[in-house]
Amino acid sequence: MCNLPGVIPAIKQHEEQFIAIRRNIHSHPELGFEEEATSRLVAESLRAWGYQVTAGLGGTGVVGQLRCGSGSRSMGIRADMDALPIHEETGLPYASKLPGKMHACGHDGHTAMLLAAARHLAESRQFDGTLNLIFQPAEEGQGGAARMMAEGLFERFPCDAVFAMHNGPTLPVGSFIVQPGVLAASADIVSITLTGKGGHGGMPHTCVDPIVAMASIILALQTIVSRNLPPDQPAVVTVGSAHAGSASNVIPDSAQLELTVRTYSPAIQRQIEARLRELVTLQAQSYGVEAWMDWKPVTRVLVNTPQETRIAREVAEGMVGPAGIVPLPAGAMGGDDFSWMLEKVAGCYVVLGNGVGSKGGCMIHNPGYDFNDEILSLGASYWVKLAEAYLK
């Protein structure tokens, strides 16, 4: 492992222990709301270090609370724990042992970083106030943040501010993105079912073909961004899944589409929804097909608040210098359900460079991705220094 500026020596001393924890989590990935083993590992570790632990919040979520001194301020730090339904193709010795499940987004690293910080904070206790460490389930489109909040997260563990971090492939190791305002897009999942009348592929005139309607809808959807939105408003409408039929000579009764919709503006989000519903309904009618649509909000527009971002940036600059603070790459439309937390509590979401090229540069949600262990101690040190700075 390389020696990065800003890493706390005591955290570096225990680095191999937390790399082993990270790789163990990586080998045994658990999907959203299934993070039983990961949650047990987190809860047992926090208890051993002296945290007051609440398990089972939001299904498999864990909160570790540590009070120090007499300060009235409180803060939260969130790490996500869930894996993705992807078959790993890294060939690593610690690759997933579960076919079709993989830590392809680095949540194993996020969990290990916060655990490493938790141990150091419990030992050093160089802060004054209340620290709430939030280990969240089901970030990947299943609403883990919203469920924890619905079950009383911030009522039971009040926070004056809340922070989160994500690794950033293609960003150099030792770099941070820390900026106020919008940092991540809203993300909605749209499910569409088209119902027609199936029959023999050789007699299409006796059928109502949902596949033809589906093809027309897919093409029509491409006009929403290009022809209905202002050119200066970034947005994405992507059809990621299209399913219909099972034989070449059979017209099916139905066809299904799944889309992701992403924007940086609630107003544009509403405009896209209205136009999408109109297009799908009218296109389906023109082919004699019935359309059913389900619109599921997954994340909100993620907005970093100014004061909390200033503190977060000062800490990052103190570790890596001003040159280590880089801007959000143009065209990035990722989403994170930490945005739900930021709608209720002030805070900041930062990105930590995972590396470039063959070392940490593979994009997330890819079967070849792996979290870069070189940044684990840097991320843990950042959490410690942020907690100490915020809870002076």
C-alpha positions, 0 to 999 in steps of 0.5 A, spaced: 500 500 500 502 506 498 503 512 503 498 517 502 498 524 505 493 526 510 493 518 513 493 518 520 499 513 522 494 509 527 489 508 522 495 506 517 498 501 523 491 497 522 490 498 515 491 490 513 486 488 518 481 493 515 483 491 508 481 483 510 475 486 513 473 489 506 475 483 502 471 478 506 465 483 505 467 483 498 467 475 498 460 474 501 456 480 498 449 481 500 443 484 496 439 490 499 435 488 505 439 482 506 445 484 509 445 480 515 452 477 516 455 484 514 450 488 519 452 483 524 459 484 523 458 492 523 454 491 530 459 486 533 465 491 531 462 497 534 460 494 540 467 491 542 469 499 541 464 501 546 459 504 541 451 504 543 449 500 538 442 499 535 441 494 529 435 492 525 433 499 523 430 500 516 431 492 516 438 491 516 441 498 518 445 499 524 447 505 528 453 506 532 452 512 537 458 515 541 458 521 546 464 524 548 465 530 552 459 535 554 458 538 547 451 539 544 452 538 537 451 532 533 453 529 526 452 523 522 456 519 517 453 514 513 456 508 509 452 503 505 452 496 505 449 492 499 451 489 493 448 488 486 445 483 482 451 482 478 456 476 476 463 478 478 468 477 473 474 480 476 478 473 477 481 476 484 482 471 490 477 474 494 472 475 488 464 473 490 463 466 492 456 467 490 454 467 483 450 473 481 451 477 487 457 482 487 460 488 490 460 492 484 459 499 487 464 499 493 460 499 498 464 494 501 470 499 501 465 504 504 463 500 510 470 498 511 472 505 511 467 507 516 469 501 521 476 503 521 474 510 522 470 508 528 475 504 531 480 510 531 475 515 534 473 510 539 480 510 542 482 517 541 476 521 543 478 527 540 471 530 539 466 533 543 459 531 542 455 526 539 457 521 533 452 517 530 455 512 525 449 510 520 450 503 516 445 503 511 442 497 507 439 497 500 442 503 497 441 500 490 434 503 488 431 499 494 430 505 498 434 503 504 435 511 506 428 512 506 426 506 510 431 508 515 428 515 516 421 512 516 423 508 522 425 514 526 433 515 524 433 522 525 428 522 531 432 517 535 439 519 533 438 527 531 444 530 527 445 537 526 449 535 520 450 528 516 455 526 511 457 521 506 462 518 501 463 515 495 469 512 491 470 515 484 473 511 479 477 515 474 479 520 479 486 519 481 488 516 488 488 522 493 483 526 490 476 529 492 470 532 489 467 536 495 463 542 492 456 545 494 450 545 491 447 539 486 452 533 486 448 527 484 442 527 480 435 524 482 434 517 479 427 514 478 425 507 475 419 507 470 416 500 469 412 499 463 407 494 461 404 493 454 398 488 453 395 486 447 393 480 444 398 474 442 397 469 437 401 465 431 407 469 428 404 467 421 397 470 422 399 477 425 393 480 423 389 476 428 393 479 434 395 486 437 402 486 437 405 489 443 412 488 441 411 493 435 408 498 440 414 497 444 419 498 439 415 505 437 415 507 444 423 506 445 424 510 439 419 516 441 422 516 448 429 519 445 425 525 443 424 527 450 431 530 452 432 532 445 426 535 443 422 537 449 428 540 454 432 546 454 439 544 451 442 547 458 438 542 462 442 535 463 437 529 463 437 522 461 432 517 459 435 510 458 431 504 457 435 499 460 431 493 460 426 490 454 423 483 454 417 480 450 416 473 447 419 467 448 419 464 441 420 466 434 413 464 431 409 467 437 406 474 438 406 475 446 400 478 450 405 483 453 411 486 453 415 490 459 420 496 459 424 498 465 427 505 464 432 510 469 430 517 468 435 522 471 435 530 472 439 535 476 432 539 477 425 537 480 422 541 475 425 538 469 424 531 473 416 533 473 416 535 466 419 529 464 414 524 467 408 528 464 411 528 457 413 520 458 406 518 461 403 522 455 408 519 449 407 512 452 399 512 453 398 515 446 403 511 442 400 505 445 393 507 443 396 508 436 397 501 436 391 498 439 395 496 446 394 498 453 399 501 457 400 500 464 406 504 468 409 505 475 414 511 476 418 509 483 422 515 485 429 512 487 433 518 489 432 525 489 437 531 487 442 531 491 444 538 494 450 539 498 449 545 503 454 551 503 456 551 511 457 543 511 461 543 505 465 548 507 467 544 513 468 538 509 472 541 503 477 545 509 478 538 512 480 535 505 484 540 503 488 540 509 489 532 507 491 533 500 492 540 498 488 545 494 490 541 488 487 535 490 480 538 490 477 536 483 471 538 480 465 533 478 466 531 471 462 533 466 456 529 464 456 525 471 449 523 472 449 518 478 444 518 484 445 516 491 439 515 496 443 519 501 439 525 497 433 523 502 437 524 508 440 531 505 432 533 504 431 533 512 438 534 515 444 539 512 450 536 510 455 534 504 456 528 500 464 527 497 467 523 492 474 520 494 478 518 487 478 510 486 484 511 481 485 511 474 487 506 468 488 499 471 488 500 478 481 503 480 479 506 474 474 500 472 467 504 472 462 502 478 456 497 476 461 493 472 463 486 473 470 487 473 470 493 478 473 493 485 474 498 490 481 500 491 484 498 497 489 504 497 484 509 499 481 505 505 486 509 510 485 515 506 478 515 507 478 513 514 482 518 516 478 523 512 472 521 517 476 522 523 478 529 521 471 531 519 468 528 526 474 532 530 473 538 526 465 538 526 465 536 533 470 541 536 
